[in-house]
């Protein structure tokens, strides 16, 4: 299939929808990590902090979409061999590489401009995020274990954008929790891809050849236990109790533990985990757990 496509013949609305699909707005939920510091740092009563956090989240939405589009440009030939990815706008020929590249550049410049209005720190973080993910798209996603750490680093940068970049001191325990839970999700995603590859006999991403099911299961178990432990220690930390003026945040630990265990069940029983957002929203147990955790946490720290 040639890269040049009949995009000009597509109705304008269908072409815009194809461009929107390239941006992957369903992945913007990840930028909600920007608000973790605002929530746990009791900054929601400060309109300036709220405005800055929202601006940072929007900047990350544009920057992350820019990276997704660029990644699809690079991977378009490999995506055409994948049973699901071949339907993506670039792989299917609905959008040309040139059009996608211009879209990626436009999104990147917009994200940079928004971050600049917040602070120099926010600008620096989104620039680091964008170049780190460019390196991920070109090379690092093919390096075993490093690929997962790059994903985790992206979430850490989001948390820092919603804390350090807008003047909220970042909690070391929350940073540790973020690292552990994102590593857990990254390794679970690789395990799900492994399961799909074994079931369909289709060629998966290159880095999977360097993993084994046993290694991934061990890494998932380690990061799952570390997530539960680090969150538990956060809830009992004297600084946490002082800031939130309650020692009862430990009541939320069983919910986090159940959520982790449920996710592992979905991974091994139903081969879920390839798309964390879809699995979280598609399982009523996960949705209910998340709602109860949010409600209980808000009640305890408000």
Secondary structure, DSSP 8 states (H G I E B T S, - for coil): --S---GGGS-HHHHHHHHHHHHTGGGGGGGGGGGHHHHHTT-TT-HHHHHHHHHHHHHHHHHHHHHHHHHHHHHHHHHTTSTTGGGSTTTTTSS-HHHHHHHHHHHHHHHHHHHHHH-HHHHHHHHHHHHHHHHHHHTGGGSTTHHHHHHHHHHHHHHHHTTGGGT----HHHHHHHHHHHHHHHHHHHHHHHHHHHHH-----GGGGG--HHHHHHHHHHHHHHHHHHHHHHHH-HHHHHHHT-SGGGGGHHHHHHHHHHHHHHHHHH---SSHHHHHHH-HHHHHHHHHHHHHHHHHH-
